[in-house]
């Protein structure tokens, strides 16, 4: 039985991870969970899986969770209940956990994931910020402690599977697929008046608000290019992106002999989660299957650079290196939040990010502290830019 800890247990990936645990009864024990602010769901999860420790966002939420568990009247002992940044770090480094599922949204999970790596724990990674903001630092720790870092994102998970067919020197390029989001067919001239409701309407996936907006701008695919660089040790020229609106092929690997291996599957995150949790084994699944009857065509097209400025900014941040990818992520989070609050137009998102990247001091990233300092600097610059634009808009 593999013992796991889950950072972000009440989020979308966390809930689907627990669904995988349920479907493979007897294969996993959930020893620790970090649940954020959803106290009601955290109480349900704690009562069902009986972890040794549960972390929530605040001290107040910890008190509410304690009361909720006591009100259930179960005879089982209560788990240790902790909160805040220290709490999530306690969950990530719990001595009984062998694998940590890093699914907490934002940089809140960055330090905790890095600490887990330093404790020698394997990582099932679903938090983009870990590699986008701190890829160099994190992958150095992975190599130093000789742990496994398995991607949960469907695209990188697909590449990981396809790479099992050959060695690194046999790879010509990695090909990430993008759905194109809700504005794949929308003319550039109409993007200025896009509303949050329209941008949140992803055609293929049900996701959280920020990742849905990032998919609409294709920033999410830019992040994935940065992640792929660190996960697979491939330079930018060997990482390609194509739009594939059906989202049936999750990604591909092209080998030097011309062979292309593609991983196909349903748009169901439980499949890559299960792969990451059970690796290097494959086990039977009773919840994921591709509907071949609906698979009538596979379309591919190039990414239009002028239309998806965020995608180009992501690649440029990777070329520049240092704090730029971290600043990209931080500025994007601030800009997306402002767009959702109707304080910034849709095309203001890349404009804010570009401004931040131009102003960002060039520094060296040697530690998580350096990453967090760059993140804070970029957020401040982004907030100032958003406020300035809001004032000019009147």
N, C-alpha and C positions, 0 to 999 in steps of 0.2 A: 504494500500500500504506500503510495507516494504522498508525502505530507506537503501541503501547499499553504501559502499565505496570499491573500488577495488585497491589493491596494485599489480602492474604487469598487468595492463589492456591490454597491447599490446603483452604480451606473449601468449603462447598456452592456458594455463588455463584461463587467463583473457579474451581472445577472445571467448573461449567456454562459459565462464560465461555470457558474453554479448549475446551470441546466445540463452542461456536459458532465459535471460531477455526478448529478443525479442519474444520467443515462448510463454511466459506467460504474454502477454500484459496486462498492468494495475495492475500487481502484485508487481512490483518493481520500485523504482525510484533510478537512479544512481546519487548520490549527490557529489561524489568525486572520482577522479581516479589518480593513480600514474603510469606514462606511460614509464619511462625509457628513452631510447635514440631514439626511433622510432617516430620522430616528425611528419612525414606525417600521420601515423596511429593515433597518438594522436590527431591531428587536426580533422581527420574524426570522431573519437569517441566523441570529445568535441562538434563538430557541431551537431552530431546526438542525443546525450544523454543530452546535456546541463547541465553538472555538475556545482556546484558552484565553485569548485576549481580543478585545474589540476597541477600535479607535473611532472617534467621531470628531467633527470639526472643532467644537468648542467645549469649554468646561460646562456650560449650561446644558448643551446637548448630552453630555455625559451623565449629568444628573437625571435628565429626562429618560435616557436609556435605562439607567439603573431602576428607576421607578416603573418603567414599562415592563421590564423583565420580572420584577418582583410581583407585579400585578397579575402576571400569568400564573402564579401559584405553583410553578413546577418545583419538584424536589431536587432537581439537579443544581449543583453549585453554580453561582453566577460567574461569568468570565471576568477577568480583570478588565476594567473599563478605563480607557485613557483618552486623551484629546490633544488636538493641535498638532503642530509640526513634530513635537517630541513623540506624540502618540503614533503617528503614521510611521515614524522611524522605528519605534518599538515593534510594530507589526512586521515591518520589512526585515528586521534583524532577529526575529524570534528564533531561539536556538533549535526549536523542533521543526522549523520549515526548511524543506530541501529546495523547493522551487517557489519563487515569488512572481505572481502575476501582476505586472506593473500596468494598471489601467486607470490610475488616478489622473484626472484631467489637469493639464497645466504643469507649471514648474514645481507645484507642491509635491509631486512624486519624484522629482529629479534627485534631490539629495537622498531621499529614502532608498531609491533604486541603487544609487551609487554605493550607499552603505551596505546594502544587501550583497552587492558584488564583492565588496571588500571583505564581507563575512564568508565568502566562498559559496554563495547561493546561486543556483541557476535562475535565469530570468526568462519569463514569457512576456515579451514586450508589446504593449498596446498603447503606450504613452509616447506620442511623437516627439514631445519636447525633449525627452531624454537624449536622443541622438541629433535632433535638429539643433538644439542649443548647446549641447555638450558632447558631440560625437567623438572628438579627439580624446577628451579626458576619459569618457566612459569606456571606449574601446581599449584604451591603454590599460585601464583597470581590469577589463575582461581578460586581456592577454596575460596580465601579471598574475591574476588569481586562477587562471585556467578554468573558467566557468563557461557554461553554455548560455548564449543569448539567442533565444528563438523568437523570430518575429510573429506577431499575431495578425498584423495588418494583412488583408487578403493578398495584396500585391506582392509584398516581400515574402510572405509565406509561400506563395506560388513559386517565386524565384528560388527560394531555399529548396523546395522540392525538385525543381528542374535541374538545379546545380548538382544534385546527387548523381547525375548521369555522366559527369566529366570533371576534369581538374580545372583549376583557375586559368592556367595557360592555354586551355583549349577553348576558352570563351571569347567570342568576337564582341558581343555586346549583350547587355540586359535590355529587355523591352518591357517597360511598365505600361499598362493599359489604363486609360481614363475614360469614364463614361461621357465626359463633355458637359455634365451637369445640366441644369434647367435652361441654360442659355446657349446651348450648342448651335441652335439655328437662329438665334436672335441677332439681328444686325447691330453692329457697333453703335450706330446712331441712336438706337433705342435703349442702350444700357444706362444712360444718364438718369432715366426716370424709373429704374427698377425699384420695386418695393421689397422690404424684408420678407413679406409673405411670399412673393414670387421667388425670391432667392432661396427660401427654405424648402421649396417644393422639389426635392431631388427626385428624378425619374425612376431610380432603381433601388436606392437604399434608404432605410429609416435610421436617421442618426441624430446626434445632438445638434444644438443650434450653431455653435461655432464651426464644427466640421462641415455642416451643410453649407454655410456661407463660403467656407474655404473651398468646397467642391464647386460652388458656383463661379468663383473667381479663378479656379484651378490652382490656387495657392496650395491646396492639399496635395496636389501632384508635385508641385515644387518641393514641398517638404519631403515627399517620398523619394525624390531624386537625391536629396541630401542624406536621407536615411540609408538609401541603397549604397551610396558612396562609402559609408562607414561600416555598414553591415557586411558588405561583400568585397570591400577593398578595391573597388573599381573607380577609376578616374572618370570625371564628367563626360569626356568624349565617348566613353563606352556605355553610357546610360542613355537610353532613348525612350521617348514617350509617344504613344499613338492613341488617338481617340478611338474607342471601341464601344459604341453606345449600348450594345446588348449586355455588357459586363459579364459575359459568360467565360471568356478567357481572362483570367485574373492577372497573368503576366506571362512572359516568355523569355527563354534564353536562346540566343543564336550562337552556335558553335562555329569554329573556324572552318569546318568542312562544309558549311552551308546548312547543316541540320538545324532545325528550330524546334525546341521542345516547349510546349504550352501546357499550362495547368488549367483545366476547366472545372467548373463547379457551380452550384446554385449560389445566389446572392444571400448566403446564410453564414454569419460569422462563427457559428458553432463548429464548422468544419476546420478553419484554420486554428481556432482555439484548441480543439481536440488534438490536432497535429502537434501543436507546440507543447501540450501537456504530456502527450504519450511518446514523443520523440525519444529514441530513434525507432521505436516500434510503430506500426500501424495497427489499429484495432478496429473491429467492426463498428459501424455507426448505424443506428436505427432512426436517425432524425434528419439526415442530409442525403439528398439524391437529386441529380440533375434530371429535369424533365425534358427528355429527348424529343418529345412530340412538339414542344414549343421552340425547339432549336431549328429554325428554318433558314437563317442566314447569319453571317458574321461580317460586319462592316468595319472598316478601318479608315482613318483619315489623319492627316497631320494636324498638329496643334497650331492654330493661327496666332502668331506671336503678338500682333497688334491688338487683337481682341482680348487676350489673356495676359495683361501686363504683369500681374502678380507672379505668374509662372516664370517669366523672364527675370524678374527681380530675384526670385529664389535661386535660379541658376547663377546669376551674377554674384549673389552673396556667397555662394559656395566657391566660386572662382577666387574671390577676394580672401576668404577664409578668416581666421582670427575670430573677432567678436561678431562679424557680420551675420552669420546664420542665426546666432542668438538674438541679435537686434531685429532681424527679420521676423522671427517668431513673436517677440514681445510687441513690436509695433503692429503686427497683424492682429494680435489679440485685442489690443486697445482700439484699433480702427474698426474691427468687426463689431465690438461691443457698441461703439458709437453709432455705427450704421443701424444696428438692431434697435437702438434707442431713438432713431430718426434724427440724430444730430449730425450725420455725415451721409452724403449721397453714396451710391454704390461705387461710382468711379473715384470717389474720395478715398476709398480703401487703398488702392495702389499708390495714390498721390501722397498720402500720409507716410506709407512705408518707404517710398523713395526718398522723401525728405529726411526721414530718420537715418537711413543708410548713408546719406550724404553728410550728415552732421556727426555721425557716430565716431568717437575717438578710436584710433587703431591701437589695439593692445594685444598682448599675448595671453592665451588661455592655457594656464598651467594647472588649474585646480577648479573644483566646484565653486569655491569662493569667487574666483575670477569670473566664472560664468554668471553667478548670481548678481555680481556687481554690474556686469554688462547688461543683464536683463533689466535691472533697476534703472540704469541710465537710459536705455532705449524706451522704456515705458514712460519715463518723465518727458523725454523728447516727443514721443507720440501724443501724450496728453496735451502738451503745449501746442502742437501742430493742429490737433483736433479743435481745441478751444479757439485758436486763431482763425481757423476756417469757419467755425460756427459764428464768430463775431462778424466776419466779412460777409457771411450769407445773410446776416441781419435777423 
